[in-house]
Amino acid sequence: MASETPGLRRSLADLRRLARLFRSEWPALRRAGALSVVSGGLGLLAPVLVAVLFDRVYPAGNVSLLGLVVLGIIAATAGEGVTRNLYRFAAFAARTRMRDVARLALFNHVLHLPSRVLESRRSGEIANRFGDVRDVLDTGADAALTAMSQSVYLIAVPPILFLIEPRLALVALVAVPITAAITATLGTMANRRWATTYDAYDEWAAFRVEAIREARTFKSMGCEAALYRRAQRHVAQAHEGTVAATGLWYICNSANAVVRALHIAALTYVGWRLVLSGGLTLGGYVAFQAYAALLLAPLSALIDAGGKLQKSAVSLGRVFDLADEPPEADPAATIARAEGVARHKRVAYTGRVRMRGVRFRYAPDAPGLDLDRLDLAPGEVVALVGPSDCGKTTALRLLGQVERPDAGAIEAEIDGDHATTWTLIGDAPGWRDRVAVCWQEPGLLSASVRDNLLVAAEDVARREISDAEIHAVLDACHLGDRVRELARQSAAADGGTDDPLDVALTEGAASISAGERQRLALLDEAATNLDAATAHAVLTCVLDELRSHPEPPAVVLVSHQPEHAALTDRTVRLGARPVAGMHTSSGDGRAGALPALTS
């Protein structure tokens, strides 16, 4: 479905919001604006000097005055060119910085959107919004800067034309409303086409991501031909929209070219009639034509800028369509933490967690979770079992605060100075730092083994993690030999690194998450892709390690395999209707302990 074409009021509101984001860049933009004014002012001097050349130098034959006039023309023209390039460079630097700031701000905002919002959109569509930021600031800013650079001419030239010859000025200015009407009419039509085209490119990008990610499945089903036909449809829709929108602007430019030709012919005919009748001097006519050209040049530039503005208006609406989604947490807090300005308050959790009357749905009619009661204690390993779509993985997402419940409460116990208290995990400081999750689907950055394992570990541990500790984790998870073999293959194939921790991982490879001080472990069918013997060995190793920790976390494991559930201390079965989880924990939780969930 095509995006709504942004109206003038919404576009102006979006531009104001965009402007507020770039307050820090205003000094650079003001410098660019000042340079553009100087450039335009110098450009206005050249026609005056040309008029002097015709009216004063030619009849009198004054060679000295001729030299001064020529030098003045050179200085004005060269100065105009130099200052214009200076302002273009200043504007380019400011625009590039603004683009980077905007894309970083949008990325930070996306990181804080609720997971259900992100998962309701296709990854290719979200990624394209960052391209929209570039379009807004590269095409839109170019158009705005064009208008800025031509504003001196548009403001100053019409009065000058009337001073030289009012009748000829009326002929010169009649082209302005005609050009504006043509541009506005065809521009609105092109705007609608661009909105449809951008949606088509979104579909094409999302389809590429999905097809490549699931290539193994599609190939095993012999779907190559069907996928190619679908790709053809996406490309055809995107191509059709692009050609149609661009074609409208070529029609607009052609129509305006006809208007400009008629305009020049009318000026020439009326102007020479005035010169021949003695109503206008030759120098005055030459100056008038020079100033009229200065008026036509901005019109041509603004017509071209109009197409860019139409595209950027659509892009701007798409950017704010994503930016308007309310975040689940304050993005500014993450910026402060990333830059070392602020850290989460240190809180001692006992390790006890309770869920009461929890209800969650991904959509009104979609499967979700209804859970009356579940209690977790430190050092306890709990298995969640049940049929598909009963909410096992959803329970882990809620405990890990990946999602927020629609109703009910999920609370963690905090060990205070004098007594323990319960607080909602949504309000618990640093809760996600204290939770370790291993999902069924691997999630990797295109980076080295070390970078993937340390992406959050050092923030949580608040110290540097040594290579020896990383190797110990890999060996414990039966991945040490495999990573060392990958390093040997990399070194032999292309002379790459032979350090196992520097081996680059690509999307879809195996991954392990490790970190100190995590008190809740969530395992979502983490051993699904392993053979039975390896799965049993890995789960046994992980659970033994968690149980032997000085501050043992609570662990929640989701699995369809009875032999995996047998490794736990108790089993909670989820059904189609709300059920109460059994609570069998005993003993006091230790300070700093939190539960661990495994599915």
NUKOL-451495 format. One record per residue (C-alpha): z, y, x. Coordinates in steps of 0.001 Angstrom, whole numbers, plus 524288, in hexadecimal, padded with zeros to 5 digits. Layout:
BEGIN
ZYX;...
// end
This chain:
BEGIN
800008000080000;7FC1380D2680562;80660816AB809CD;808628227E80130;8005A82DFA805DB;80A3B83859809E5;80953844EA80230;80AAA852668080D;818FD853D980474;81CD0846C380A4F;814958493581672;81B438563F818BF;828A184FF8816BE;8250B845498207C;8208F84F6E82A4E;82D76856AC8290A;834D984A0982B7A;82C518474283736;82EB4854F583C51;83D738531E83B8E;83C23846F6843F7;835D184EE784EC6;83EAE85ABC84FB8;8407B8580F85E31;831E1859DB86074;830B986734859F8;8319E86EE1866E4;825CC8679986C30;81E51869D285F94;821B18784485FAA;81C6C8796486D78;80FE6872C78691C;80EFC87C0585D82;810C38880886619;806158835E86F41;7FCFC88122863B0;7FF3E88F2885F08;7FC0C8947386C9D;7EFF188BDA86CFF;7EB61890EC85FD0;7EE1989F0586387;7E5B889DE286FBE;7DB0D89791867AB;7DAD88A38985EB6;7D8258ACB886A3F;7CB118A6E786E3F;7C3578AB3E8620F;7C86A8B944863A6;7C3818B981871A8;7B6578B40186D70;7B5328BEFA86365;7B8178C8E986E2E;7AD818C2B087667;7A3438C4CB86BD1;7A77B8D1FC86694;7AC2E8D8ED872DA;7A66A8D2AC87EEB;7988A8CFEC87A36;795098DD9F8753F;79BAD8E4C288099;797E08DB6E88B89;7A59F8DCBF89143;7A62F8D25189BFA;7B49D8D4C489F21;7B8668D2FD890F5;7AFCB8C6E389062;7B7708C0E189BAC;7C46C8C3B489519;7BFC98BE0288836;7BAB38B1A988EB8;7C76A8AFEB8963B;7CEE08B1F188997;7C6B98A7A1882A2;7C91089E0488DD3;7D7B28A0C588E11;7D92689F9D87F4C;7D10C8932E87E23;7D70588C7888A04;7E4C0890A988637;7E2AA88B5E8788A;7DE5587E3687E0F;7E99887D3D887C5;7F44B880CC87E11;7EE7F877C1873D4;7EF4C86C4387D33;7FD218701B880F4;801588700F872C6;7FA578631987069;801B785CE587BB5;80ECB8626C87717;80C0785D8C8695E;807ED8502886E77;814A084E9687612;81CC58527686A3E;8150A849AB86115;8164483DE586A1B;824ED83FB586AF9;825D08415085C36;81E0D834D985A29;8271082D1186308;8333D832B585C9D;82E0282FA284F12;82A538219A8523B;8377E81F208589A;83E808250384CDA;836A081C898437E;839678106084BAA;847FE8133E84B7C;8475F8156283CC1;840468087083AB4;84AA680150842A3;854CB805EF838C5;84D818026682C55;8531F7F72D82444;84CE37EA3E827F0;848517E7CB81A1A;840B17F4A181AB7;83A1E7F0D882778;8372B7E318822EF;831297E82681658;826E77EEF081EBB;81D397E883827B6;81F857EA4683629;811C57EF5583887;813A17F9F082E4F;820667FE6B83470;81A487FE8484200;80F11806DB83CE4;8189C81183838EE;81A988146184760;80BEF8164F8485D;80D1081F9D83CDA;8168D827EC844C1;80C4D828E484F5C;801D582C8E8456D;80A538371A83F6F;80D7083D7884C68;8007083B618533B;7F71683E948482B;7FFE98471D83FE2;8051484EBB84B72;7F751850BD8508F;7F382856668436B;7FF8785F15842EB;7FD36863E7850BF;7EF11866A984D6C;7F39486EFA8420C;7FD4D875C884B0E;7F30E878E785535;7E97D87E2C84B20;7F36D885D98432C;7F13B8925B84B0B;7E2DB8923484799;7E51188F2F83946;7EECB89A5C83803;7E86A8A4A1840A3;7D9D08A2A183EA9;7D8338A5F68300D;7DE018B3CE8316A;7D5858B64183D6B;7C9578B21E835DF;7CC888BBBA82AFF;7CE948C682834F7;7C1248C42683ADB;7B96F8C2BA82E21;7BFBC8BFD6820BC;7B33A8BB1181A23;7B03F8B17B824F8;7BE868AD368251E;7BD988A8EC816D9;7B1D18A08181A3A;7B92689AA8825C6;7C5668974581E0F;7BE9F8910381254;7BD3C8845781A19;7CBF1882C881B4F;7CF3E87EF280D20;7C30E8767280C14;7C6D586EFA81865;7D4EC86DA7813D1;7D0B6868338068B;7C7A785E0680C98;7D1F2859E281671;7DCD4858D080C50;7D4A8850D2802B1;7CF3E8470880C57;7DC05846DD813F0;7E3A98426580807;7D9FC83753805F4;7DB038336E81443;7E9D9833D481370;7E9DB8295D808F4;7E0C1821188111C;7E9638225381D1B;7F54981DDE81554;7EE0681193810F0;7E8C580F5C81EA4;7F62881007824F7;7FB4F805F081B5A;7EFD67FD1881EB5;7F2BE7FE5382D39;801057FB1F82A4E;7FCD07EEA082382;7F3DC7EB3582ECC;7FE7F7ED7C83902;808A47E5B98315D;7FF0C7DA8C82F5B;7FC207D9EC83DFB;80A997D92E84148;80D1A7CE7A8373C;801177C67683AC2;804027C68D84956;8127E7C3CE8474E;80F897B80683EB7;803387B3B6845E9;8088B7A6178487C;80AF97A39983A09;7FDD67A903835B8;7F66A7A16984027;7FD14794BB83C51;7F849796DD82E53;7EA5679A438324E;7EB777A81082CCD;7E34C7AEF68371B;7D7AF7B18882E1B;7E04F7B656822FE;7E7AC7BF4E82C35;7DAEF7C4B083192;7D5E37C799823DB;7E2827CE9E82095;7E1B97D65182D3E;7D3CC7DA28829A9;7D8907DF8A81C9B;7E3447E7978231D;7D9E17ED2182D2E;7CF917F00C822D7;7D9537F79681A75;7DE2F7FF6B82612;7D05F8020A82AF3;7CB928062E81D87;7D6A080FF481BFA;7D4CD8159482992;7C62881757827DB;7C7D181D5381A54;7D24A8270681EA4;7CB0082AD882AF6;7BE4682BE78235B;7C46B835AA81A1F;7C7E683E42825AB;7BA1F83D6D82AFE;7B543841BD81DA8;7BF3884CC981DFC;7BAC48510682B80;7AC778504A8277E;7AEC58588881B58;7B62F8628C82346;7AB54862A082D70;7A1BD86672822B0;7AB1C8712C81E4A;7AC3C8763382C44;79D6C8765382DEE;79B9A87E2482167;7A6B3886F8825AD;7A069889F7832E2;7933C88C5A82C64;79957895D3822A7;7A08989D2882D6B;7942C89E328358F;78BDA8A31982A3F;795C18AD0C82513;799F18B158832B9;78C418B4358379E;788F98BB5F82B0A;794988C44082DD2;790AB8C61D83C1C;7828A8C965838A1;786E98D2EE82E1E;790648D9A683773;79C878D55C83009;7A1908CD9283BC2;79FC78CF2D84A69;79A878C421852B0;7A7878C334859EC;7AEDA8C2D184D18;7A60B8B7DE84841;7A7EB8AFF5854C2;7B6A68B1E485402;7B6998AE1084598;7AF348A17984878;7B89A89E5685389;7C45B8A04684AB1;7BDE0898AC83FAE;7BC1288D7984943;7CA9E88E5384C5F;7CD1688CD183DC5;7C3CB8814D83C39;7C951879FB847F9;7D7058790684218;7D12B874B383529;7C9CF869BA83C01;7D5F2865E4843A3;7DE5B865F083767;7D46D85DC082FFD;7D5468539A83AC4;7E413854F683AE6;7E424852C782C42;7DFEF844B282E06;7EAC484281837C5;7F4A3848BC82EB3;7F06983FDB8238D;7F27A833DC82C09;7FF6C838BA83152;8043683BDC82384;8024482D8E81FDB;808B78293382C8D;814178326882A53;8167F82CCC81CD3;8167D81F0582268;8202B822AD82D17;829AA8289C8236A;827A181D2481A2A;82EAA814F782461;837C781FBD82907;83C738220D81B0A;8423F8145A81A56;851088165381B5A;856F48102282796;862A48072482693;8699980E2A831C1;868E581B29838BF;85D9181ACC8428E;863C18261184A15;86F7881D8184D61;8667F813C98541B;8602C81EAB85C02;86D868234C86094;871688157E8642D;864998129486B41;8662F81EE087360;8743E81B9C876A4;87999826FC86EBF;8816881E9986558;886088109B863FE;88BCB808D8858F9;89A5F809E785756;8A1427FE4F85D77;8A70E7F600852B2;8AE827E92D853E2;8A98B7DFA6849A2;8B1D27D3C284681;8A5D87CB75843E3;8A8517C98B8355C;89D5E7CCC882BEB;89D237CB7481D2B;892747CC85812F6;8962D7CF64804D3;88D0B7CFE37F925;8811C7D20E8019D;873FA7D3847FAE5;867087D68980175;858BC7D67B7FD60;84CCE7D9FB80586;8461E7DDFE7F8D6;84A9F7DD817EA89;844577D0367E7E8;844B47CAE57F5CA;84DED7C0847FB3E;85A497C5988015E;868AC7C23880243;8741A7C15A7F8C8;880D47BE0B7FFB4;88E2E7BF397F96F;896887BCAE80564;895567B8EE813A8;89F8B7BA3D81E6B;89D2F7B8ED82D06;8A7A17B79683776;8A6FE7B92D84650;8A3557ACDA84D98;89E837A64C8412B;890C47A0AB84011;88B617A0AB8322D;87EB279A7D82D91;8772B7A06D8223C;86EC37964A81B7D;866FD795CF80EF8;859307958280978;84E9F79F0480D7F;84FE37ACDC8081B;85E467AB4C804EF;861E77B67080E17;866477B01B81ACF;85E787B8FF823B9;861717C47881AD0;86FF97C21381CF8;86DD27C33B82B9B;865DF7CFA4829EE;870EF7D588821FE;87B757D15882BA9;873707D6DB836E5;871917E37B82F22;862E57E1E382F99;863817E3DD820DB;86D767EA8E81810;8726C7E36380BD4;86E527E8677FE77;87BEE7E5747F975;888C17E01F7FE9C;88F997E20080B9D;88E937DC6B8195E;89A897E01982151;89FA37DDFD82F17;8ADEF7DDFB832F7;8B21B7E80F83D18;8BE287E66F8458E;8C51A7F38B844C0;8D0AC7F88B84C6E;8DA8C7F45684225;8D3207EC0E83847;8C5F57E61783576;8BC997EC8D82BFE;8AFD67E8C682585;8A3C67F16382631;895F37F0058210B;88D027EBA082C13;883CE7F6AD8284F;88E928001182C7E;8938A7F7E8837E5;8913C7FEBD84512;888287F72D84E0B;887227EB89844E5;879807E78B8490F;87DC77E7E785751;887747DD3D85416;87DCA7D43D84D2F;8748F7CAAC853F7;869197C57C84C04;85F257BAEE84EEB;854AF7BAA48446E;84B337AFC184188;83FB97B86B8457D;83F2F7BC97853D6;83F857CB1F85660;83B187CFF8863A8;836E37DC5286A54;82AFE7DBB387328;833A17DC9487F1C;83A277D4038894A;844327C965886C6;84EA07D26088C66;84AC97DDE2883D7;84AD77D58D87795;8583F7CFE387A51;85E197DD0487E20;857F27E54587367;8656C7E74A86D6A;86EBD7DF288759A;872BE7E9D187F24;875307F3838741E;87E4D7E99D86DF1;884E27E4E587A6C;886057F2D787FB9;883247EDBE88D50;877AA7E8E48954C;873D67DAC1892CD;870F97D32D89F44;8653A7CA558A179;86E8B7BEEA8A36F;873C77C0C5895A5;865F67C11E89036;862627B48E8975B;86EC07AE2989216;86AC17B1A48842B;85D037AC4788631;8623779FA788BF3;86C1E79E0D88104;8610979F3D87726;858897959087EA8;84EBA7A050881E3;851747A2338905A;847AD798168952D;83D4779CF188BC9;83E8F7AB1789030;83E4D7A72A89E85;831EF79F5A89BF1;82BBA7AB3389551;82EF37B3448A16A;8286F7A95A8AA5C;81C547A90E8A1B9;81BA87B7EB8A189;81CB17B8D38B052;8125D7AE548B261;808CE7B3B58A84E;8082E7C21E8AB7C;811CA7C4948B66D;81BE97C9698ACCC;82A8D7C9388AE71;8318A7BCB08B1D8;83E727C1E38AC9C;840D37BA6389FE7;847A97C608899B4;83BD57CECA89C01;832607C5BF894FE;82BB17CD26889FD;82D687C7AA87C56;823AE7C97287167;825C67C9A1862CA;828BE7BC3685D61;82F267B66F86993;83CBF7B09386938;8482D7B9EF86A61;856C87B96D86BC6;860467C44586889;86CDB7C58587055;877707CFA987161;885C97D1A58740C;88FEE7D5F586A1A;888087D14E85E5D;8915F7CC2685438;888847C7928493E;87DE37BD9084C08;873367BB8E841D4;869D67B02D843CD;85E7B7AF4083A34;858987A1AC83C24;858577A53C84A78;854A27976C84EAC;8496C795AE8450C;83ED07959B84F80;845F478C2185881;8456C77D648589D;851627765E85356;8578B7733186080;85598780D18662E;85A1C7874585998;866A977F458599E;869177823986805;866AE790DF86696;86EF97925B85A4B;879FD78A6686034;8799B792AC86C96;8795A79F838650A;8844A79BAE85BBD;88CC77965B866C0;88AD67A30386E58;88E837AB308628A;89A747A2ED85F75;89F5A7A39686D79;89E247B25986E53;8AB1F7B972870B5;8A8A67C0F986427;8A0FF7B70085C2B;898057BCA2851CF;895B37B77D84450;888C27B048843C3;87FEA7AE8E837FB;8750A7A49283944;869D47A2E682FA8;862967960B83052;85BBB78C10827C8;85F877813A83142;86BEC7797C82DC8;86E227761483C18;86EDC7848D83F69;8788E787388347D;880C677BF2839A4;88351783CC84605;88A9178E4E83E4E;8989878F268396F;8950A7907882B18;88957791778222D;8869279B3F81765;87C047971780DDA;874497A1B780716;86DD379EC57FA27;865217A5947F05E;870E57AC2A7E9E0;87C537B3B27EFD6;885CF7AAB07F6B3;892AE7AC8C7FDA0;893287A8D780BE2;89E3A7A00B81021;8A8667A677818B4;8AF8F79D8C82219;8B26B7A62782DC7;8C0047A7568334D;8C6E37AE8383E45;8C6867BC91842B1;8BA3F7C2CB847F0;8BAA77C810855A4;8B86F7D65F85860;8AA257D98385A16;8A5397CD08853B7;89A877CD158497B;892E87C25884280;886537BC1184759;87BAF7B7F583DD1;8716C7ADA784095;866917A96F837A3;
// end
